[in-house]
Amino acid sequence: MSILKKGLAFGLGLALASKEQVEKLIDELVKKGELSLEESKDIIEQWKQQTDERKAELQRIVREQIKQVIDKFDLVTKDELQQLEQRIRRLEEKLEEKLEEKED
């Protein structure tokens, strides 16, 4: 297998693997002498960084999808609900003040 194909297969395997699987695979490559300890650290660090980036992107996509669902069904968000509650409290306070003024 060519070095390019090995690299692509290795990269794809890392993308789909769990942390434990990646560490085990890299440890085996270090033991076989196919990777140096420094290279293994770099690969693990790159894998972690890519994993974090994919996680952040997935979270962004999920948030966007949730926002679209909320907009589509015209649901009230938590912030909107809190604003309405504050507005109701202010109106209640004003009403109480008006009633107290009338009693005097």
C-alpha positions as CSV (number, residue, x, y, z in Angstrom):
1,M,0.0,0.0,0.0
2,S,1.4,3.4,-0.9
3,I,2.3,5.9,1.8
4,L,-0.5,8.2,0.6
5,K,-3.1,5.5,0.8
6,K,-1.8,4.5,4.3
7,G,-2.0,8.1,5.4
8,L,-5.6,8.5,4.1
9,A,-6.7,5.2,5.7
10,F,-5.0,6.2,8.9
11,G,-6.6,9.7,8.9
12,L,-10.1,8.2,8.2
13,G,-9.6,5.7,10.9
14,L,-8.7,8.4,13.4
15,A,-11.7,10.5,12.4
16,L,-14.1,7.6,13.1
17,A,-12.4,6.2,16.2
18,S,-12.8,6.8,19.9
19,K,-10.1,8.3,22.0
20,E,-9.1,4.9,23.5
21,Q,-9.0,3.3,20.0
22,V,-6.8,6.1,18.7
23,E,-4.4,5.9,21.6
24,K,-4.2,2.1,21.3
25,L,-3.5,2.3,17.5
26,I,-0.8,5.0,18.0
27,D,0.8,3.0,20.8
28,E,1.0,0.0,18.6
29,L,2.6,2.0,15.8
30,V,5.1,3.5,18.2
31,K,6.0,-0.1,19.5
32,K,6.4,-1.3,15.9
33,G,8.7,1.7,15.2
34,E,6.5,3.1,12.5
35,L,5.9,6.3,14.5
36,S,8.2,8.2,16.9
37,L,7.0,9.2,20.4
38,E,7.0,12.9,19.2
39,E,5.0,12.1,16.1
40,S,2.5,10.1,18.2
41,K,2.0,13.1,20.5
42,D,1.5,15.4,17.5
43,I,-1.1,13.0,16.0
44,I,-3.0,12.7,19.2
45,E,-3.0,16.5,19.7
46,Q,-4.2,17.0,16.1
47,W,-6.9,14.3,16.6
48,K,-8.1,16.0,19.8
49,Q,-8.2,19.4,18.0
50,Q,-10.1,18.1,15.1
51,T,-12.5,16.3,17.4
52,D,-13.1,19.5,19.3
53,E,-13.7,21.4,16.0
54,R,-16.2,18.7,14.8
55,K,-18.0,18.8,18.1
56,A,-18.3,22.6,18.0
57,E,-19.5,22.5,14.4
58,L,-22.1,19.8,15.3
59,Q,-23.3,21.9,18.2
60,R,-23.7,24.9,15.9
61,I,-25.7,22.9,13.4
62,V,-27.9,21.4,16.2
63,R,-28.5,24.9,17.6
64,E,-29.4,26.2,14.2
65,Q,-31.8,23.3,13.6
66,I,-33.5,23.9,17.0
67,K,-33.8,27.6,16.2
68,Q,-35.4,26.7,12.8
69,V,-37.9,24.4,14.6
70,I,-38.8,27.0,17.2
71,D,-39.3,29.6,14.4
72,K,-41.3,27.2,12.3
73,F,-43.7,26.3,15.0
74,D,-43.7,29.9,16.4
75,L,-42.6,28.7,19.9
76,V,-41.7,31.1,22.6
77,T,-38.0,31.1,23.6
78,K,-36.9,31.2,27.2
79,D,-35.7,34.8,26.8
80,E,-39.0,35.9,25.3
81,L,-40.9,34.2,28.2
82,Q,-38.7,36.0,30.8
83,Q,-39.4,39.3,29.0
84,L,-43.1,38.7,29.2
85,E,-42.9,37.7,32.9
86,Q,-41.0,40.9,33.6
87,R,-43.5,43.0,31.7
88,I,-46.4,41.3,33.6
89,R,-44.7,42.1,36.9
90,R,-44.3,45.7,36.0
91,L,-47.9,46.0,34.9
92,E,-49.0,44.3,38.2
93,E,-47.0,46.8,40.1
94,K,-48.5,49.7,38.2
95,L,-52.0,48.4,38.8
96,E,-51.4,48.0,42.5
97,E,-50.1,51.6,42.6
98,K,-53.2,52.9,40.8
99,L,-55.5,50.9,43.2
100,E,-53.6,52.3,46.2
101,E,-54.0,55.8,44.8
102,K,-57.7,55.4,44.4
103,E,-58.1,54.0,48.0
104,D,-56.4,57.2,49.4
